[in-house]
Amino acid sequence: MPTPLVIAIDGPSGSGKSSTARGVASKLGLSYLDTGSMYRAVTWHMLERQIDIADAQAVAQEAPNLVITVGTDPLAPEIWVGDTDVSGPIRGAEVTAAVSSISAVSAVRAQLVQIQQHVSANCEAGVVVEGRDIGTVVLPDATLKVYLTADHHARAARRAAENGDDASAIAQSLQARDTADTTRTVSPLEKAPDAIEVDTTHMTLEQAIQHICDLAVSRHG
């Protein structure tokens, strides 16, 4: 059997990881895993249960009660908490504002990394996994590691185009999220030493997808 193609895509919030990763997975016929949605699902659960997200111990105690099911179809990604499809609710402003706090809880990260590694290992043809610690922690032996980035003005403009919010406010939010993600003690956002940096500031989505596909083909054959 051929070795599965495993692509790890890391990068800051708003860099286009999700759209790019889904496009790459679809074009190469691979599964797709959005690890960020899993942290959002945990955040949604904590907010629904009125757990104090600033209380790491309370969050850690509640986390084992979650049953998270995540889909791997790049054309129809979905995620469930128990019997509830939370694919929509986890994209709300309240979850977005709180997810960095949840992501910093070591017990949550350890729990989710196990799930992410299990799901990835069971994608027979291969998988594109995107997040913030994929190449460094979750899949350190990935076939191809990509660090996707763009300047914060471009990232803000893209987010504004998606949701209609003010670009300047989004830029401030992205910078705050970058600071939280890169300075946290547990699995901070960082570029893996062997990752290829892809700056999409001046790329269209299709160009970014094609570029990573080309990298994957050259690496994997």
Number of C-alpha atoms within 10 A of each C-alpha: 5 7 10 17 22 24 28 27 30 29 24 24 24 23 25 20 24 23 14 22 28 25 24 27 24 17 13 16 15 24 28 30 29 24 22 16 23 26 23 25 27 25 27 24 21 21 15 9 10 9 15 12 19 12 12 18 13 13 21 18 11 16 20 11 10 13 11 16 18 22 15 23 16 24 12 9 16 18 21 17 18 13 9 10 15 18 17 9 13 22 14 11 9 13 21 15 12 17 21 21 18 24 24 20 22 15 19 20 20 14 13 20 19 12 18 20 15 11 18 21 14 12 18 14 15 22 28 30 32 28 25 26 23 30 28 22 14 24 20 15 14 21 17 23 30 25 25 26 21 20 14 20 16 18 22 26 18 17 21 17 11 9 8 10 13 13 18 13 11 20 21 14 16 21 15 12 18 19 15 17 22 15 13 15 11 16 21 19 21 18 21 18 9 13 18 16 16 17 14 18 17 11 13 10 14 12 13 24 20 16 14 23 18 14 15 20 12 10 11 13 8
